[in-house]
Amino acid sequence: RGDTDARRTPAWESCRVARIDDYGFGRIIVDGHEERSDVIILPARTVTNWWRHRSHELVLDDLQGVLAELPEHLVIGTGAEGRMRTDPSMLSRLRAAGVDVEVLPTFDAVRRYRELDPRHAAAALHLTC
């Protein structure tokens, strides 16, 4: 008949989003799967084995493959000891594009990501130093 159910859950609300189960130096467990290399967690998928052009510096080019998928909030984990640096011009460009960016050591970034609505947040996490 073509009737629609007005109570139906919108598609974006029923999407399964990633959950961080645990983080420790050099490892993270996302949805029950252990990863031992850096990750980007997006609302619709998780990018594993994420590498940057320079290991301890994050520039806009390092996010090129996910820019179109970034939601309004991005938490960047700079490592257990916070040694990964973020390019100030990258942060400015992301913020100008409407992305609220927080840069924190990875333990704090994981905690912060857990506080946010994962349908509207992403995390780019460096797992080691």
C-alpha positions as CSV (number, residue, x, y, z in Angstrom):
1,R,0.0,0.0,0.0
2,G,2.9,2.4,0.4
3,D,2.1,3.3,4.0
4,T,5.1,4.4,6.0
5,D,5.7,3.9,9.7
6,A,6.2,7.3,11.3
7,R,7.8,5.6,14.3
8,R,10.6,4.0,12.2
9,T,14.1,4.8,13.5
10,P,16.0,7.0,11.1
11,A,18.8,5.2,9.3
12,W,21.6,7.3,10.9
13,E,20.3,6.3,14.4
14,S,20.4,2.6,13.7
15,C,23.9,2.5,12.3
16,R,26.3,0.6,14.4
17,V,29.2,2.8,15.5
18,A,32.6,1.8,16.8
19,R,33.2,1.3,20.5
20,I,36.6,1.6,22.1
21,D,36.8,-1.3,24.6
22,D,40.3,-0.7,25.9
23,Y,43.6,1.2,25.2
24,G,47.1,0.6,26.4
25,F,50.5,1.6,25.1
26,G,50.8,0.3,21.6
27,R,47.4,-1.4,21.4
28,I,43.7,-0.6,21.3
29,I,40.6,-2.8,21.2
30,V,37.8,-1.5,19.0
31,D,34.6,-3.5,18.9
32,G,36.4,-6.5,20.3
33,H,39.2,-6.5,17.8
34,E,42.8,-5.7,18.9
35,E,44.8,-3.3,16.8
36,R,48.5,-2.7,17.3
37,S,48.9,0.1,14.8
38,D,47.4,3.6,14.8
39,V,43.7,3.9,13.9
40,I,41.1,6.4,12.8
41,I,37.6,5.8,14.2
42,L,34.8,7.3,12.1
43,P,31.0,7.0,12.6
44,A,30.7,4.5,9.7
45,R,34.0,2.6,9.8
46,T,37.4,2.2,11.4
47,V,40.6,2.8,9.5
48,T,43.2,0.4,10.8
49,N,47.0,0.4,10.2
50,W,46.9,4.2,9.7
51,W,50.3,5.7,8.9
52,R,51.4,9.3,8.5
53,H,54.0,10.6,6.1
54,R,56.2,11.5,9.2
55,S,55.6,9.2,12.1
56,H,55.3,11.9,14.8
57,E,53.8,14.7,12.9
58,L,50.2,14.9,11.7
59,V,49.4,17.1,8.7
60,L,46.2,17.5,6.6
61,D,47.5,15.2,3.9
62,D,47.6,12.3,6.5
63,L,43.8,12.6,6.8
64,Q,43.1,12.9,3.0
65,G,41.4,9.5,2.8
66,V,38.8,10.4,5.5
67,L,38.3,14.2,5.2
68,A,34.9,13.7,3.5
69,E,33.8,11.4,6.3
70,L,34.8,13.6,9.2
71,P,31.8,14.5,11.5
72,E,31.6,17.7,13.4
73,H,34.0,16.5,16.2
74,L,37.5,15.1,15.8
75,V,39.6,14.0,18.8
76,I,43.3,13.5,18.0
77,G,45.3,11.3,20.3
78,T,49.0,12.3,20.2
79,G,50.4,9.2,21.8
80,A,50.7,7.9,25.4
81,E,53.3,10.6,26.1
82,G,51.9,13.1,23.7
83,R,54.9,13.1,21.3
84,M,53.0,13.3,18.0
85,R,52.8,17.0,16.9
86,T,49.8,18.4,15.0
87,D,50.4,21.0,12.2
88,P,48.7,24.3,13.3
89,S,47.6,25.0,9.7
90,M,45.8,21.6,9.5
91,L,44.0,22.4,12.7
92,S,43.0,25.8,11.4
93,R,41.7,24.4,8.1
94,L,39.7,21.7,9.9
95,R,38.1,24.2,12.2
96,A,37.4,26.5,9.3
97,A,35.6,23.6,7.6
98,G,33.3,23.3,10.7
99,V,35.2,20.4,12.5
100,D,35.7,20.9,16.3
101,V,39.1,19.5,17.0
102,E,40.6,18.4,20.3
103,V,44.2,17.4,20.6
104,L,45.1,15.3,23.6
105,P,47.5,12.5,24.8
106,T,45.9,9.3,23.6
107,F,44.7,8.1,27.1
108,D,42.8,11.3,27.4
109,A,41.6,11.3,23.8
110,V,40.1,7.8,24.3
111,R,38.3,9.0,27.5
112,R,37.1,12.1,25.6
113,Y,35.9,10.1,22.6
114,R,33.9,7.8,24.9
115,E,32.1,10.9,26.3
116,L,31.0,12.1,22.9
117,D,28.2,10.8,20.7
118,P,30.0,8.4,18.3
119,R,27.5,9.2,15.5
120,H,29.0,12.7,15.5
121,A,32.6,12.2,16.5
122,A,35.8,10.7,15.1
123,A,39.1,9.8,16.7
124,A,42.6,9.7,15.1
125,L,44.8,7.8,17.6
126,H,48.5,7.4,17.7
127,L,49.0,4.4,20.0
128,T,52.6,4.6,21.1
129,C,54.9,7.4,22.3
